[in-house]
Amino acid sequence: MNVGITGGAGFIGFNTARYLASRGFQVVVLDDFSRATVGREDLEKVGAEVYEGDVRDAEALRRFLSGVDAVIHLAALVDVRESEERPEEYWSVNVEGTRALLAEASRAGVRKVVFASSAAVYGDLGGLTAGEEVDARPKSFYGLTKRVGEELCRFFSGRGVVCVALRIFNVYGEYSRRGVIYEFARRVLSGLPVKVYGDGNQTRDFVYVGDVARAFEAVIAEWSGGFEVFNVASGRCVSVNELVRLFEQVTGKRVGVLREPARPEEIRRSCASTEKAARMLGFRASTSLEEGVRRVVEWVARYAEDKV
């Protein structure tokens, strides 16, 4: 099967391209390389065919989609705070880009599109666990663009292409240079205290990037229904304070903490239900947080050039 990945030079995209190629899929990547995690040569080394272009460009999309059976749509701007400062750009890339891709995929006869949505669509649910049936009310402009993207998926699923949206929670892993797990690893390995905002009791559901790649594969290879939304998460709620202790356990180092004021835009609790994906896709994340953090620490120690 030929699988196209938009945003394939990004953190999730590259890990997914590498995984799918190892599983025997023919991988084709579209990326403009403006915010790339890896270069063209890295993608080619894992066996991907690479097209450089913008996801909003119809001609670039037509070239990329030629002969593709299924698409994983990851191309997006993803910084929550930046989305509030540059809403027009986020709308253009995340919404118009998704519409353009789905329209061209429908015309090209692509059978399936997997849309990388986000836990950000849920907003702040207070004490509720985020199940797919919960009324999604984004708190950030970024989350709003992902929520609109889901509705575009629903719309185009009635027009010749099946689109499935995966609400990905706090993804981490090798090749990521953002997020709390990467930042903790970077600072701990440099002997510096980690920054904790507020009381540190805010919780997140961390999912390893290798498990996210497996979720994409599950939809591409197994899903035979129509439009649907699934959470992709571990199902384990971890506070930032617990994460500090986990880093001490994994590294064997005493981790200092630098307390910073709470960030008003930050969601206090983000915890996912994973039952729907398990029941309907046969998918569950299999990498423990302890194992995933160990892999990130090893990767940062070996490869990351920007340790403090």
Phi and psi in degrees as a GROMACS rama.xvg file:
@    title "Ramachandran Plot"
@    xaxis  label "Phi"
@    yaxis  label "Psi"
@TYPE xy
-91.9055  120.542  ASN-2
-116.801  124.404  VAL-3
-94.2176  142.224  GLY-4
-127.723  112.357  ILE-5
-80.3051  143.678  THR-6
69.6936  28.4512  GLY-7
-70.656  -10.8366  GLY-8
-93.0278  2.88381  ALA-9
-85.9956  -179.672  GLY-10
-58.3494  -57.3183  PHE-11
-69.4092  -39.826  ILE-12
-60.8352  -45.8903  GLY-13
-66.3693  -44.4137  PHE-14
-61.8161  -36.4518  ASN-15
-70.9326  -42.0561  THR-16
-59.9514  -45.5565  ALA-17
-62.5309  -43.9614  ARG-18
-65.1351  -49.0612  TYR-19
-64.5065  -38.415  LEU-20
-61.5287  -38.7021  ALA-21
-68.2756  -19.996  SER-22
-93.2975  2.63836  ARG-23
97.0427  2.73944  GLY-24
-77.6505  147.838  PHE-25
-87.3862  118.144  GLN-26
-107.241  131.207  VAL-27
-122.666  131.625  VAL-28
-116.975  138.138  VAL-29
-118.974  125.899  LEU-30
-156.606  144.431  ASP-31
-90.5754  -4.42386  ASP-32
61.9441  17.965  PHE-33
-73.043  -30.3793  SER-34
-133.093  39.3067  ARG-35
-70.2407  146.665  ALA-36
-86.4566  -35.0773  THR-37
-129.287  167.785  VAL-38
-97.8166  172.617  GLY-39
-53.5446  -42.9092  ARG-40
-64.3566  -31.8159  GLU-41
-66.6602  -40.425  ASP-42
-67.8967  -41.6705  LEU-43
-65.6599  -32.8837  GLU-44
-62.9383  -31.3085  LYS-45
-90.033  2.62368  VAL-46
100.226  9.44082  GLY-47
-84.9372  143.995  ALA-48
-87.4594  135.307  GLU-49
-120.325  130.102  VAL-50
-117.407  131.116  TYR-51
-96.6094  123.277  GLU-52
177.248  169.601  GLY-53
-94.1242  137.728  ASP-54
-66.8166  -13.7548  VAL-55
-90.2018  -5.73662  ARG-56
-90.879  112.652  ASP-57
-60.4225  -40.2264  ALA-58
-67.6262  -41.6479  GLU-59
-61.8952  -39.9032  ALA-60
-64.7894  -41.4594  LEU-61
-61.9538  -42.5467  ARG-62
-63.6551  -45.2074  ARG-63
-63.8005  -39.2044  PHE-64
-83.6225  -9.8164  LEU-65
-60.8804  116.304  SER-66
82.5381  4.47414  GLY-67
-86.4346  135.856  VAL-68
-90.9107  -37.0365  ASP-69
-145.089  151.858  ALA-70
-127.069  136.765  VAL-71
-104.573  115.756  ILE-72
-99.2679  99.9038  HIS-73
-110.421  -14.8787  LEU-74
-60.2013  119.43  ALA-75
-172.506  160.703  ALA-76
-94.0466  137.314  LEU-77
-130.211  10.8535  VAL-78
-92.0588  116.328  ASP-79
-59.6481  -49.5574  VAL-80
-67.5726  -39.6069  ARG-81
-63.1257  -32.6932  GLU-82
-63.0921  -28.598  SER-83
-74.8068  -27.6607  GLU-84
-88.0653  -25.903  GLU-85
-132.833  58.3057  ARG-86
-63.1245  -35.1991  PRO-87
-63.0314  -41.8883  GLU-88
-66.6272  -40.9981  GLU-89
-65.5627  -40.1034  TYR-90
-63.8413  -43.0999  TRP-91
-61.9719  -50.5069  SER-92
-73.9539  -49.1399  VAL-93
-79.2209  -35.2161  ASN-94
-96.3685  -56.358  VAL-95
-63.2212  -36.5933  GLU-96
-63.6388  -40.7371  GLY-97
-66.7781  -42.9451  THR-98
-60.9169  -44.8637  ARG-99
-62.1617  -44.0121  ALA-100
-61.8295  -47.9582  LEU-101
-64.4858  -38.3716  LEU-102
-63.9163  -46.4202  ALA-103
-69.7141  -35.9152  GLU-104
-63.2584  -40.4458  ALA-105
-63.0034  -43.8614  SER-106
-67.3541  -33.2774  ARG-107
-82.106  -5.98654  ALA-108
81.1087  19.8241  GLY-109
-65.3314  132.715  VAL-110
-79.8561  -32.5635  ARG-111
-148.395  138.515  LYS-112
-124.792  130.88  VAL-113
-106.981  115.464  VAL-114
-93.7592  124.454  PHE-115
-80.626  94.7727  ALA-116
-88.444  -161.889  SER-117
-150.96  152.978  SER-118
-60.5968  -18.2043  ALA-119
-62.3954  -17.6446  ALA-120
-66.919  -23.3921  VAL-121
-76.2025  -24.4976  TYR-122
67.9504  -148.623  GLY-123
-100.758  109.099  ASP-124
-93.2853  8.61247  LEU-125
64.72  -121.996  GLY-126
-92.2715  1.91132  GLY-127
-77.483  145.243  LEU-128
-80.2658  138.401  THR-129
-79.9263  99.0216  ALA-130
-100.145  154.104  GLY-131
-61.5271  -21.5914  GLU-132
-81.6286  -11.3285  GLU-133
-66.446  141.904  VAL-134
-64.2223  114.067  ASP-135
-83.3081  117.331  ALA-136
-128.874  90.9286  ARG-137
-57.6662  143.549  PRO-138
-96.3989  -20.1319  LYS-139
-116.585  159.448  SER-140
-65.6402  -36.785  PHE-141
-56.7706  -48.3149  TYR-142
-59.2638  -37.2971  GLY-143
-62.0917  -43.3519  LEU-144
-62.8603  -35.0427  THR-145
-71.075  -36.48  LYS-146
-65.3352  -41.8297  ARG-147
-63.9432  -39.134  VAL-148
-57.8594  -38.5501  GLY-149
-62.3759  -41.3888  GLU-150
-68.7797  -33.0245  GLU-151
-63.1595  -38.8582  LEU-152
-59.4631  -46.4418  CYS-153
-60.5176  -44.6676  ARG-154
-60.9665  -49.7555  PHE-155
-75.4465  -16.9761  PHE-156
-66.078  -17.6047  SER-157
-92.6571  8.59831  GLY-158
-128.091  39.633  ARG-159
100.05  -12.467  GLY-160
-127.502  133.474  VAL-161
-84.3219  128.431  VAL-162
-122.507  129.721  CYS-163
-119.271  132.625  VAL-164
-103.041  129.76  ALA-165
-109.242  116.545  LEU-166
-85.4268  97.7389  ARG-167
-85.1999  129.585  ILE-168
-85.552  -151.545  PHE-169
-74.275  92.8814  ASN-170
-84.3986  141.745  VAL-171
-145.222  166.506  TYR-172
151.126  -174.225  GLY-173
-61.0864  145.142  GLU-174
80.1786  -0.625764  TYR-175
-88.4316  133.646  SER-176
-121.384  37.7828  ARG-177
-152.548  165.802  ARG-178
94.2379  159.872  GLY-179
-66.3307  -35.7954  VAL-180
-68.9486  -42.6441  ILE-181
-62.5041  -45.4806  TYR-182
-63.0423  -41.9335  GLU-183
-60.975  -46.48  PHE-184
-60.3542  -43.3231  ALA-185
-61.449  -44.6362  ARG-186
-76.5387  -40.5589  ARG-187
-61.7267  -42.683  VAL-188
-68.6081  -20.5027  LEU-189
-94.4294  1.93823  SER-190
75.9493  21.9212  GLY-191
-107.102  154.936  LEU-192
-69.3056  150.86  PRO-193
-86.5186  151.727  VAL-194
-91.5473  127.428  LYS-195
-122.129  125.043  VAL-196
-93.6736  130.016  TYR-197
70.8275  -146.659  GLY-198
-83.2652  -7.86418  ASP-199
80.0638  5.19803  GLY-200
-90.1776  -0.930593  ASN-201
-64.6485  141.099  GLN-202
-114.082  152.83  THR-203
-139.716  156.151  ARG-204
-107.861  104.317  ASP-205
-91.4921  131.247  PHE-206
-126.315  132.266  VAL-207
-72.7386  141.069  TYR-208
-61.2406  -31.5659  VAL-209
-63.5253  -33.7515  GLY-210
-71.5517  -35.645  ASP-211
-61.3994  -42.916  VAL-212
-60.426  -39.2271  ALA-213
-65.5819  -34.8861  ARG-214
-65.3313  -42.442  ALA-215
-58.8177  -44.7317  PHE-216
-61.205  -40.1426  GLU-217
-59.3649  -41.834  ALA-218
-68.4969  -47.2901  VAL-219
-61.4462  -44.0611  ILE-220
-89.0815  -28.8069  ALA-221
-116.064  -28.7267  GLU-222
-73.5154  127.73  TRP-223
-122.211  6.9777  SER-224
-90.8945  -162.182  GLY-225
-97.8936  -149.31  GLY-226
-58.3495  137.202  PHE-227
-156.928  159.529  GLU-228
-122.64  133.287  VAL-229
-133.059  141.398  PHE-230
-76.0203  142.245  ASN-231
-121.238  106.985  VAL-232
-159.144  176.194  ALA-233
-90.3093  -24.2112  SER-234
82.783  5.90327  GLY-235
-112.654  123.86  ARG-236
-92.5807  125.425  CYS-237
-130.332  130.721  VAL-238
-81.9921  161.866  SER-239
-63.3024  -37.7388  VAL-240
-62.0072  -40.906  ASN-241
-64.5404  -35.1957  GLU-242
-64.4734  -38.2807  LEU-243
-58.3528  -47.1698  VAL-244
-65.2457  -35.2561  ARG-245
-65.3649  -38.793  LEU-246
-63.7922  -37.5664  PHE-247
-62.8299  -41.5625  GLU-248
-64.408  -44.9087  GLN-249
-71.7512  -41.5457  VAL-250
-92.0214  -19.0578  THR-251
72.1565  15.0098  GLY-252
-108.634  150.102  LYS-253
-76.4703  123.746  ARG-254
-101.417  116.13  VAL-255
-76.8803  153.261  GLY-256
-123.911  128.222  VAL-257
-105.512  110.812  LEU-258
-80.1643  128.904  ARG-259
-118.478  157.871  GLU-260
-59.318  148.546  PRO-261
-60.7207  145.875  ALA-262
-93.5237  119.535  ARG-263
-61.5228  -27.0747  PRO-264
-82.7581  -6.89046  GLU-265
-75.1983  135.892  GLU-266
-76.4855  133.072  ILE-267
-75.1261  -40.8269  ARG-268
-135.331  126.546  ARG-269
-135.365  103.25  SER-270
-137.073  134.917  CYS-271
-108.218  147.521  ALA-272
-87.3604  133.2  SER-273
-113.178  9.4633  THR-274
-68.3991  -37.48  GLU-275
-64.2093  -45.3858  LYS-276
-63.7481  -37.8618  ALA-277
-65.6236  -42.1285  ALA-278
-73.4403  -42.5404  ARG-279
-99.3054  -24.1471  MET-280
-110.236  -14.5254  LEU-281
69.3432  26.503  GLY-282
-110.278  130.566  PHE-283
-137.805  140.741  ARG-284
-63.4401  139.314  ALA-285
-116.994  -7.65893  SER-286
-94.4062  119.059  THR-287
-66.8303  155.844  SER-288
-63.3197  -36.8503  LEU-289
-60.6209  -46.1879  GLU-290
-67.5061  -41.7848  GLU-291
-63.4334  -42.9042  GLY-292
-63.2537  -41.1999  VAL-293
-58.3043  -42.5366  ARG-294
-64.882  -40.6313  ARG-295
-65.1953  -44.9433  VAL-296
-58.8468  -43.8953  VAL-297
-64.4338  -40.2711  GLU-298
-66.9288  -45.1852  TRP-299
-62.2877  -42.5601  VAL-300
-62.6363  -34.0319  ALA-301
-91.5263  -39.4059  ARG-302
-118.22  -33.3846  TYR-303
-66.2927  126.56  ALA-304
-87.5694  -13.9333  GLU-305
-108.422  34.9157  ASP-306
-60.8101  150.373  LYS-307
